[in-house]
Amino acid sequence: MSSDTIIETTRTVPDRSSSTAWFWWKESKQLAPLIMLLIIVAGLILIMNVISTAIVNPGGFWLPDEVVLLVFPGLFATGAGPLMVGQERSLRTMEWLALLPISAKRLLSTKLSVAFAGLALMWCVVAVGIALFGLGNPHDANWTIGQRPSHSDNPISYPIWMVHSIYVLLSGFYVSWRIRHTFYALILLIPLAFAPMIAVGLIAAYNDRPMMSGTYDVLIGVFTLLGIAVMAPLSYRAAMRALGPERAPAAVPLLELPRRSSADASVDETAPRFGTRVAALVWQSIESRRGMLVLLVAMLLVSLLAFIRLCSIDSRLRGIDQFLPFVTLLAPLAVCWLGTAVFKQDGAIEQIRFLADRGITPQTVYYARHAIPVAILATGLLLYAGWALTTVGGWDRDRTPVPSLITVAAVVFLFYSVSQWVSQLVRTLLLAVILGPIISVIVTVWLLTAYTQLALPTAALVIVSLLPLLATRVVMRRYMDATDRPLAFVVAAGVVAAMVIVPIVFAIAFVRGVPGMTAEQRNTLLAEAHSARRQTASPVQLMFLDWRSNAERTLVPDSQKDLIEKIRNSLNANSQDPRQWINGLETLRQGSFPLQGDFYALDRFQSAFVLHRMRWRQDNDAESFERFAPWLDTASVLLKGLRRSRQVAQQEIADRLEVTLIETLRTPEMRPHRDAPAVRSAVASIGTPASRAAARRRAVLASWVQRQDPQSRSSRDHVAALETMPRGLVAWLDEPLYESFVLAALDGIQASKNRSDDGSWRRRLHSLASPKGVFESSQYSDRFRQLPAAATMGENYFAGPGQLWGRAWEYVDVAEFLQAGDDTTSPAPGITSESAPSEPTATPGSQASEPEASNADPSGSADTLSLRDSIAANNQITPTEPIR
Amino acid sequence: MDPVITTDALTMHFRRCDALMGVDLSIQPGTVFALLGENGAGKTTLIRILTGFQEPTSGSCTVCGIDPLRDPQAVRRQIGYVSDAPALYDWMTVAQIGGFTASFYDQTFLPQYEAAIRRYDVRPEQKIRHLSKGQRAKVALSLALAHDPAVLILDEPTSGLDPKVRRSFLESMIDRAATGRTVFLSSHQISEVERVADTIAILHRGRIRLHGQLSELRESIHEVIIDTDDPLRAIAPPPEPAEVLTEETSGRSRQWFVRGLDPEMIQAWRSSPGVTDVRTRVASLEEIFVACTGELQAV
């Protein structure tokens, strides 16, 4: 290179004429790693948000929490002092700087000014972020600025966050001027940073009552301002002392030790002897960071004791115990820093280079560096396990839950694994100490979320968790030779990619494993579904006009009545004419409106219906039939209305009502009344397998297409199997699972229509609609379906739809029964609880047997008592006793 | 002429050792002063006290008439200092660190710095992080010299420099001294010191063992080899004020390094019974250094 070129290049230095400009430039550049760290953390949080949103809430975006943004200036304030002062001191550039003609005051003031400017900039970014994303909760604010309501419901107000960040900044400078060792400085900074909160907590503990949020905020503000007033002069004094001549040791030895030059020390006197190479490495590993290890072990023990104390308290935390949750946080911090200590501590790099120069293998050094931290963590886990074995498990709302050993071990392993990886990747101790815990938390939360909510298999979790350890092992040789870059970054990129991609791949595989419809099926069925939905008129809601007012109900507390009277009142409640009791009945009768009701309404109607049926059958005279006839007529109107509905739930209700109606019509006592208008109307309302199949098919398809419209979709409008799926994949699984349900339901409907049942649709419906049980003991099983329909239909819709499809009641000809001779007295087969089982069986490939009326048990009563009847029976009301 | 550096009974006790024990020095302006000593002898401690980084346990010192403890900034404005392992901002480029440092000095700093790095053939756009040890030393020297300090304090300055640059640098030290500037050099490289130093001091176990003009010291210390007829024959040591710095016996020969040797002493030995031959010569600086820092110092 020619001289001219050199001069030209030299002159390309930005023209900063004043030393102040140069000084600001230099200090700002020194903050660059911290800014980069914050950008990385923000980026990671954003990426996790994007991934989480994409998985759980496709199409949307979850904004970061307001507190996440508010924490960033605090992080900046924490790192600024140690980076601008602590690092300069440990790298000895401070001495070089002190050689320049700069006064100590100017040096201190410039560093502080740059740090404050950076902090102000951070707050500007935060303000823009809060305004841009519309964070905060202005409607529920706890504090005010002047007379104006604030913007946030955060218990600590924005001004106090700002003042506190200034306090933390000054504290960071103080500890960095005071303590040369960066790690110890940061350790001291933790209690200092939380000192105002601790002070307020102590006041609350002294008063033994929780504080109002406003008082809490003001007190923290007061203590923080007090902290600033104390820290400012302390920082100044510490800086002046650090920048002045180092003081001579003042301590005079109590014993007169022989004075000698350091060159006198004999190797024979001081050199430790080691039997093996590993022993020497372990010794180095302990001795080089003894203070650090002692501190971290102390943090772990204190945290464990705090957690034990926390778990022993079964009431609200009071007094000094309020600090226990915060003290327990020392443990994860200690675990992360044990990981950090593997590759970063004062002098760690030199120690590793020393070993590399002596030909020690990377493998030996790697394991030796990990040996002590791993031993400490293993001992800690053993202590935890020992204590956990003595505690009673289980969930108690008032007690702190005790995580299982495997959970704690997994979290500890992830924290350690990630922190040691970060410590190898990052150059400076300070950044490793701050970044390690943050990245560890993010990775741990991500992987454990993937495990619990994204169907990440255990084996994959273990492998992905091992990747950071594997990465540091792969890079170890180059790290020892100081040639680890750019390989370390390439490997790191691979680890990050694997951590992100592997859970996503498993999640995609899981979603794809759920069979939905083929595109062709979907298109065909959607066309039919849209057509079915369009043909629906507005539904009439099933509503009861109760004879008792709410006020009357509350006049006499239930607890003061005796049981019999309660039952009597309950029965009398439904003793009126259904035509006056049910709203909109005439509309239903005259029009073609579908009916919409819920299972509770049906249960209420059915209870009243069965009660009146029992009274009629007990009296069995013309007068009692006259009283019962309106109920029969009403039931037929309701049934028709329900069958017109395009909702699966309404068809299920219709099935149950129809079973009750068929059961009623199939009683011998009904034959004399077969020409009564109510009976004729009831017989006419009974459908055929084909008409029911058509109604069900329309309902299944219309419900499917309806749920695709977000406006008309309800939160319960999903198949039950979705509730057993990984929560994070629910949004992706909802549609294919429902499609599977639609296909299974359509197969079931077709099988019922054709009276052919190979059981496959029932197995599919069971797995989708009631996935928690075993099929063989479920309500879809052959055994269950052999029971009479009326005895099994209670409120079991919640255990899955389609349980009544294709069963014997569907194929009963009521008109034929009523027209038959008087000697036929048996109830409907397969309907009542007393009837013989003769439902279509589920033998694959076989045709279900036709239920034969003549095969039915002739001895039973036609009245099937539902749940309400069973309760009455349990309360020793004999069936023969008239209940009025 | 007032000395540019003085120390008076300078003592520094650390917890487990005494780094300096009553060090008295007086260095005249316009000289190249070399402080010699073994590792751990206290050289760096002395320099740290002189530059105001370390407070001594007792004693006092001045640099350019200023007490570095009272006003370290004033001292540092007068001096240029290069430590044995200069700590520079490794994220800066050579040009940037020059520009940064120049902003605290007058307008002459930057041209001088640029000339220096041009002379040392260091590329200005290179980051300090990527420089070799020798190149870092060159940058550190350029920064220390660019403001033309009255006193240049160098702690092992040539460590890492190649022989050509080392020679050139050392010659420039002589030139500086010729212009009235003072160079305070701490080094192990005896041959280099011998070539450039006017005054030397040998520091051993915290004490100044020898201090004076190099030429005078050379004349005052002699190697004396006395051959005898019997290895067990006793030879009387030279009378005071002469001082035997080291003694070594090999067969019938006895080797002494003697300070303040007088021709009459030689005659006395020659006439002693059993002495077959007495040979003397002026000791080299290296021999003087070894003699002063050897374990066996006196008979």
Interface residues (C-beta under 8 A of the other chain):
Chain A: M1 S3 I6 I7 T9 T10 T12 V13 P14 R16 S17 S18 S19 A21 W22 F23 W25 K26 K29 Q30 L91 R92 T93 E95 W96 A98 L99 L100 P101 I102 S103 A104 G244 P245 E246 R247 A248 P249 A251 L257 R259 R260 S261 S262 A263 D264
Chain B: M12 H13 F14 R15 R16 C17 D18 A19 E38 N39 G40 A41 G42 R48 I49 T51 G52 F53 Q54 E55 P56 T57 P68 L69 P72 Q73 R76 R77 Y81 S83 P86 A87 L88 Y89 W91 M92 T93 V94 A95 Q96 G98 G99 F100 T101 S103 F104 Y105 E114 I117 R118 R123 P124 E125 R205 G206
